[in-house]
Amino acid sequence: MKKLIRETEWLRVYGTDLGQHYESRLVSDKVSVPSESVIQRWNSITSEERWEIALALQLRGTIEFTLVPLVDFLLENGDSVVRSTLAPLLPMHPDKETALNFLISQIRNEKSHRANYFQALALIGDVRAVPPLTEIYEEVQQKYGRYESMSIEEASDFIACCEALWKLTSGDRFRLSVQRLATHPNDTVRTMASLSLRSD
């Protein structure tokens, strides 16, 4: 059962037994996206509303041709939260080369909250992502050794990195790394790793 907590120009936020659930008004109400208005108002929009715009677009699950300029604007002018929120849309971006280069630059520049970028690279499926992904994988291996000290966020990112490499290379060592996290001392990390292994 879900209960409406609040409603904004972009989202409806519901409370459920599993936590908060977000619904894009761009989908449920078929609200048109005022792209030019968003760009013009950008400097006066709060950080929270900027994230809400990005999430509402992400929840559409597609990028229509008319929305490409807005998505590009948000990727260029948004903060790290906005860019990460929009990342799941990039496999559908009409300019695959630009999307690929953007995602690779983000995983190199950002040091946390990279799971969305890794997942997007896996969906694009371009092997040019393998070297930077492998570099990150090796850095994590060197830093954490047996993984016990990984936080939930770090484990989430690492699992997504392994999944991307696993999809792009079929390398067994990436799947084995996820298997090792299935014995992590934290319940949430073990659950994430188990779900990853089952989804293979």
C-alpha positions as CSV (number, residue, x, y, z in Angstrom):
1,M,0.0,0.0,0.0
2,K,1.3,3.5,-0.8
3,K,0.4,6.8,0.6
4,L,1.0,10.2,-1.1
5,I,3.5,12.2,1.0
6,R,4.1,15.2,-1.3
7,E,3.7,16.3,-4.8
8,T,5.9,18.7,-6.8
9,E,5.9,20.1,-10.4
10,W,7.9,17.0,-11.4
11,L,7.2,14.1,-9.0
12,R,4.8,12.4,-6.7
13,V,6.5,10.9,-3.6
14,Y,4.7,8.0,-1.9
15,G,5.4,6.3,1.4
16,T,5.3,2.5,1.2
17,D,6.3,-0.5,3.5
18,L,9.6,-0.5,1.7
19,G,10.4,3.2,1.9
20,Q,9.8,6.1,-0.4
21,H,8.5,5.5,-3.9
22,Y,8.9,8.2,-6.7
23,E,6.5,8.6,-9.6
24,S,7.3,10.9,-12.5
25,R,4.5,13.3,-13.3
26,L,5.9,13.4,-16.8
27,V,4.8,9.7,-17.1
28,S,1.7,9.4,-15.0
29,D,0.2,12.8,-16.0
30,K,1.7,12.8,-19.4
31,V,2.9,16.3,-18.6
32,S,4.9,17.9,-21.4
33,V,8.5,18.9,-20.5
34,P,9.1,22.6,-20.6
35,S,12.7,22.3,-21.8
36,E,13.3,25.9,-22.7
37,S,11.7,27.1,-19.5
38,V,13.9,24.8,-17.4
39,I,17.1,26.0,-19.2
40,Q,16.0,29.7,-18.7
41,R,15.1,29.2,-15.0
42,W,18.2,27.0,-14.2
43,N,20.1,29.5,-12.1
44,S,17.1,30.2,-9.9
45,I,16.1,26.5,-9.4
46,T,17.1,24.9,-6.1
47,S,19.4,21.8,-5.9
48,E,16.6,19.6,-4.8
49,E,14.4,20.7,-7.8
50,R,17.3,20.1,-10.2
51,W,17.5,16.6,-8.9
52,E,13.7,16.1,-9.2
53,I,13.9,17.2,-12.8
54,A,16.6,14.7,-13.5
55,L,14.8,11.9,-11.7
56,A,11.5,12.7,-13.5
57,L,13.3,12.4,-16.8
58,Q,15.1,9.2,-15.8
59,L,11.8,7.6,-14.8
60,R,10.4,8.2,-18.3
61,G,12.9,5.5,-19.4
62,T,13.4,7.0,-22.8
63,I,14.8,10.1,-24.5
64,E,12.6,11.6,-27.2
65,F,14.4,13.6,-29.8
66,T,12.9,16.8,-28.4
67,L,14.4,16.1,-25.0
68,V,18.0,15.6,-26.1
69,P,18.9,19.4,-25.8
70,L,17.6,19.4,-22.2
71,V,19.3,16.2,-21.2
72,D,22.6,17.5,-22.7
73,F,22.1,20.8,-20.8
74,L,21.6,19.0,-17.5
75,L,24.6,16.8,-18.0
76,E,26.8,19.8,-18.7
77,N,25.3,22.1,-16.0
78,G,24.1,19.8,-13.3
79,D,26.1,18.7,-10.3
80,S,27.3,15.1,-9.7
81,V,23.9,14.0,-8.3
82,V,22.0,15.3,-11.4
83,R,24.6,13.7,-13.7
84,S,24.4,10.3,-11.9
85,T,20.6,10.4,-11.9
86,L,20.5,10.9,-15.6
87,A,23.1,8.2,-16.4
88,P,20.6,5.4,-16.9
89,L,19.1,7.3,-19.9
90,L,22.4,7.6,-21.8
91,P,22.3,4.1,-23.5
92,M,19.3,5.6,-25.3
93,H,21.0,8.8,-26.3
94,P,21.1,9.3,-30.1
95,D,24.8,10.3,-30.0
96,K,26.3,7.1,-28.7
97,E,29.9,8.4,-29.0
98,T,29.1,11.4,-26.9
99,A,27.3,9.3,-24.3
100,L,30.2,6.8,-24.1
101,N,32.8,9.5,-23.7
102,F,30.8,11.3,-21.1
103,L,30.3,8.1,-19.0
104,I,34.0,7.2,-19.3
105,S,35.0,10.7,-18.1
106,Q,32.6,10.5,-15.2
107,I,33.9,7.2,-13.9
108,R,37.4,8.6,-14.0
109,N,36.5,11.9,-12.4
110,E,34.0,10.8,-9.7
111,K,35.2,8.7,-6.8
112,S,31.8,7.6,-5.4
113,H,28.2,7.0,-6.5
114,R,29.3,5.6,-9.8
115,A,27.0,2.6,-10.0
116,N,24.6,4.3,-12.5
117,Y,27.6,5.1,-14.8
118,F,28.9,1.5,-14.7
119,Q,25.4,0.1,-15.5
120,A,25.0,2.5,-18.4
121,L,28.4,1.5,-19.8
122,A,27.3,-2.2,-19.6
123,L,24.1,-1.5,-21.5
124,I,26.0,0.5,-24.2
125,G,28.2,-2.5,-24.6
126,D,31.2,-0.8,-26.1
127,V,34.5,-2.5,-25.3
128,R,36.3,0.8,-25.2
129,A,34.9,1.0,-21.7
130,V,36.9,-2.0,-20.6
131,P,40.3,-0.3,-19.8
132,P,38.9,2.4,-17.5
133,L,36.6,-0.1,-15.8
134,T,39.4,-2.5,-15.3
135,E,41.6,0.3,-13.9
136,I,38.9,1.0,-11.3
137,Y,38.4,-2.7,-10.5
138,E,42.2,-3.1,-9.9
139,E,42.2,0.0,-7.7
140,V,39.5,-1.4,-5.5
141,Q,41.2,-4.8,-5.4
142,Q,44.4,-3.2,-4.2
143,K,42.6,-0.9,-1.6
144,Y,40.3,-3.5,0.0
145,G,41.9,-6.9,-0.4
146,R,39.3,-9.2,1.0
147,Y,36.5,-6.6,0.9
148,E,35.4,-6.9,4.5
149,S,35.9,-3.2,5.2
150,M,33.8,-2.0,2.1
151,S,30.9,0.2,3.0
152,I,27.5,-0.4,1.4
153,E,27.9,2.4,-1.1
154,E,31.4,1.2,-2.0
155,A,30.2,-2.4,-2.4
156,S,27.2,-1.2,-4.6
157,D,29.6,0.7,-6.9
158,F,32.1,-2.3,-7.0
159,I,29.3,-4.8,-7.8
160,A,28.1,-2.6,-10.7
161,C,31.7,-2.3,-12.0
162,C,32.2,-6.0,-11.9
163,E,28.8,-6.6,-13.6
164,A,29.8,-4.2,-16.4
165,L,33.2,-5.9,-16.9
166,W,31.6,-9.4,-16.7
167,K,29.2,-8.4,-19.4
168,L,31.8,-6.8,-21.6
169,T,34.5,-9.4,-21.2
170,S,32.9,-12.6,-19.8
171,G,35.9,-12.7,-17.4
172,D,35.3,-15.1,-14.6
173,R,37.4,-13.1,-12.1
174,F,34.7,-10.3,-12.0
175,R,32.0,-12.8,-11.2
176,L,34.2,-14.3,-8.5
177,S,34.7,-10.9,-6.9
178,V,30.9,-10.6,-6.6
179,Q,30.7,-14.1,-5.1
180,R,33.2,-13.0,-2.5
181,L,30.9,-10.1,-1.5
182,A,28.1,-12.6,-1.0
183,T,29.9,-13.5,2.3
184,H,30.4,-9.9,3.4
185,P,29.7,-9.2,7.1
186,N,27.0,-6.7,6.2
187,D,23.5,-8.1,5.4
188,T,22.7,-5.4,2.7
189,V,26.0,-6.0,0.9
190,R,25.4,-9.8,0.9
191,T,21.9,-9.3,-0.5
192,M,23.2,-7.0,-3.3
193,A,25.8,-9.5,-4.2
194,S,23.4,-12.4,-4.2
195,L,20.9,-10.5,-6.4
196,S,23.7,-9.7,-8.8
197,L,24.7,-13.4,-9.1
198,R,21.1,-14.5,-9.5
199,S,20.5,-11.9,-12.3
200,D,23.4,-13.3,-14.4
